[in-house]
Amino acid sequence: MRPATIFLRMALRRAARGTGSSEEFLNRSRTAMIPTPDLGTILGRIPWLLIGGIALRAYMPERTTLDVDIMIHVHDEAQAKVAFQSAGYTITGPPTIGVFTAHPCDGGPPIDVLTSTALWLTDAQEHPTPDPAGLPTMPRRYLLLLKLQAGRTQDLADVQRLLRGTSSAERTEMRAIVARYAADLVEDYDALVTLADLEYGTI
């Protein structure tokens, strides 16, 4: 059993109704205070999407993060590296294919780039959610899937907030996506729906 699943079962046993963040906090205006390079100019016609902590500001109050994380299709990786280098970035990364970091020469925030072959990525790139700065962000349904797959404590908390206030139709769609691309995580998804409703209430 995944550690995240064990954690969720513990959380379900202990969760108290109405213990989530206040409505005033969660309903406040969206902001885009974290500086983000002009990725549209740097990457040109290469499709990209904000993911990670910075992507959450499209759906909830912004939280501080030191990283700018994006996702591109794996077939755009080589071209993206050239584009970053042409813009003065230094490319580093682990030997693992599919992940690299672009470091600006001015000491600004690094750009962590995740490449993917996910079957749903084209749909996500064609239907991005704009964040408060108008930047293309991973749609809620796929951002939820990514965070569910990551399974860290903060990611699970983010999934709960992504579920807050969603309709029954949206939840059915998101559950279908989880079932299709990560069937082993459906139990975790269902647990997080229950926790979200306990902490934030139902719509």
Buried (B, 14 or more C-beta within 10 A) or exposed (E): EEEBBEBBEEBEEEBEEEEBBEEEEBEEEBEBEBEBBEBEEBBEEBBBBBBBBBBBBBBBBBEEBEEBBBBBBBEBBEBBBEBBEEBEBEBEBEEEEEEBBBBBEEEEBBBBBBBBEBEBBEEBBEEBBEBBBEBBBBBBBBBBBBBBBBBEEEBBBBBBBBBBBBEEEBBEBBBEBBEEBBEEBBBBBBBBBBBBBBBBEEE
